[in-house]
Amino acid sequence: MSLRMSTVGNLPNRSVAGGSSARAGSTGGLLVTKNRFPEHPNADTKLRLVFQELDLNDNNIIEEEGFRRVLKALNFQFSPATVDDLYQRMDVRKGNGVSFSEWMNFAAHYPVLVDALYSRSREAIERAKKESAIEGQRESLEELNRKERLANQQHQAAQHELRQQERTVETLRADVDSRKADEKERQRMTFEAEKQADYAKTDFSTKEREYLAARDAEKSHAKPLADTQK
């Protein structure tokens, strides 16, 4: 039978792997396993890993629906009739699914298909890893951007608070300057009042002396007159 292999296309949101070894982890809906699908596997490893990929229900058999889903996920452009024919060639015993021994027998007749299944599964896993790394970098960048925005907000809030405190300090400084000016004016007025008081005292003393002197002079003039009248 001639099988037409297409290039790898877009996969649905999971790896085609369905076996237990594909359950090691997942990223973005794609099942990813550590050290899964080595670049240069031996024949036994390749057969077992592809079998696990096709065993979507982890029950050690390949079911027809799982086989169809795997081929579709890996973008094999096979018609439904071709997929059915391939599965029937695997299911030699016509039981409840294809066992590993039946799969090995099928793989011996269709090594090109096995190689294609392996390589495309490996590509899917590698792509998932790259997408996971890109997603991790994107999330890290978003987190850095979020922290930067938060830092900017905090900086702006601090600047606003600083400006308010500066305005408060300026208001207090102006109030202190005003009080100082008032105190200086009060001292000046007190000094002027004290000076006026000193002037008034001096004037009073002067006038009092003049008054006493005038009175003494008057008495002096009046005494000879009194003596004459006697």
Secondary structure, DSSP 8 states (H G I E B T S, - for coil): ------------SS-S--SGGGGSEEETTEEE-TT-S-SS--HHHHHHHHHHHH-TTSSSSB-HHHHHHHHHHTT----HHHHHHHHHHH-SS-SSSB-HHHHHHHHHH-HHHHHHHHHHHHHHHHHHHHHHHHHHHHHHHHHHHHHHHHHHHHHHHHHHHHHHHHHHHHHHHHHHHHHHHHHHHHHHHHHHHHHHHHHHHHHHHHHHHHHHHHHHHHHHHHHHHHHHH-
